[in-house]
Amino acid sequence: MTSSRKSTTIELADAFLALHHLVRKRVDAAMTAAGLSLSQSKLLALVARLAPCRPSDIATHMGYAPRTVTTALDALEENGWIARTPHPTDRRAQLVSITPQGQTKLDEVQGPKRQAVEQLFGVLSAEEQKQLRELMDRVRDRADD
């Protein structure tokens, strides 16, 4: 292989990254149009899964700075999608939980998300989608070794 020609694996990685960017952009646009961005939905889903939890637990789980998470939680709270309550044993801490309105909003954006990915991946047959998933799983499993 010459230095001026990319290897097949580099081309594959570049194509995967470009596809990832496209999928993320389309999914985010569809979800945002329905009232909840992709990043907000990820945060809200994590709150639903961990609740009740401290904002610091969310920050640790996501690998973000606590201040970043606090700002994002503020926006969710302003919309009525999460609630903060005092921690029962630590007066310095708060617990975060998803509200019924937050769960409803999270459920609402799943349809637009599904439509966006079905539009993109619908070009593949069910068998091709299964193969692609298996191949991606193999690569991810290798990365976890």
N, C-alpha and C positions, 0 to 999 in steps of 0.2 A: 504494500500500500504506500502510495506517495503521500507526502505531507499536504499536498494541495487537494487531495480527495478525502472527503469524510468517510469514515467507516460506516458500515451498515448499522451498527449499534448506535452510533452517534446520530445518524439520520433518523433512526427509530425513536430515540429519546427526544430529538427535536420535534418530530411529528407528534409524539405523545404530549409534550408540553404545549404545543400549539393547540391540540385538541382539548386539552385540559382547560386552557385559557378560554377557548370558544364555549365549551360546555358551561363553565362557571359564569361567563358573561351572559349567555342566554338564560340560564336558570335564574341568575340574579335579577335580570330584567323582568322576567315573567313573575317572579315572586314580589319584586318591588312594586310592580303594577297592581298586585293584589294586596299591597299594604304592609309587607314585611320583607325586608331584604334578606338575602341568603345569610349574611353574617349575623343579623338579628335573629333569624330563625335558628341558627346553630346555637347561639347563646341561650335563647329561650328553651330550646330542646334540652340543653344541658341543665338548665335550672330545673326543668320538669323532672329530669332523671335523678338529680342529686338532692332535690329539695326535701326538707328545709336544709339549707347550707349557707355557709358564710361566703361573702364575696371573695375572701382570700382563698377559699377552697376552689372556687371557680377559676380564679386567676392562675392558681397552681396547675389545675387540670388542663387549662388551655395554653399554658406557657406564656401568658401575657403579664405585663406589669399590673399590679393591683389598681393603680390609678386609671389605666385604660379600661379595665373591667368596670370600675365604679362609674365612669362616664357613660359607658354603654348601658349599664343597669339603670342609670338615671333616665335615659331615653325610654327604656322599656317601662319604667315605673310611671313616667309622665303619660304614657298611653294606656295605663291601667292593666298592663300585661303581667307585671310582677308586683309583689307586695314585700315590703321589708318590715320585719317585726323584731323587737328586742330579743336578744339571746336570753334564755331563762337563767343561765348561771354566770354569764360573762357580761357585765354591764357595758363594756366597751364595744361589744360586738352586736351585729345584727344578723338575722337569718333572712334568707331570700327564698320566696316560693312563687310558683306560677299561679296566676289568678284564673278563674273560670274564663274570663275574657281573653286572657293570654292563650289558654289551651284552644279556645275557639279559633283565634287568629292563626295559631300554629297549624291547626287542622285545615283551615281555609286555604292556605298557600300550598298545600300538598298537591291539589289538583293542577294549578298552573305549573308547578315544578314537574309533575309527571308529564304534562303535555309538552313541555319544553324538551325533556329528555327523550320522549317518544318520537318527537319530530326529528331530533338529531339521529338517534340510534335506530329509528324505524327503517332506515335504508338497509339495515342488516336483517337477515332472516332470524327466526327464533334460534335456530341451530348456530348461526354465526354469532349471535349475541352470547349464547352459552359458551362457545369456544373462546370468544374474546374475554369473557369473565374468567374462565379457567386459566387462560394465559396470564392475565393481569394478576390473578391470585398466586400463580407460580412465581412471578417476578417479586411480588410483595413478600411472599414467604421466604424467598432467598434474601431479601433485604433485612428480614427480621432475624436471620441466623447470626 
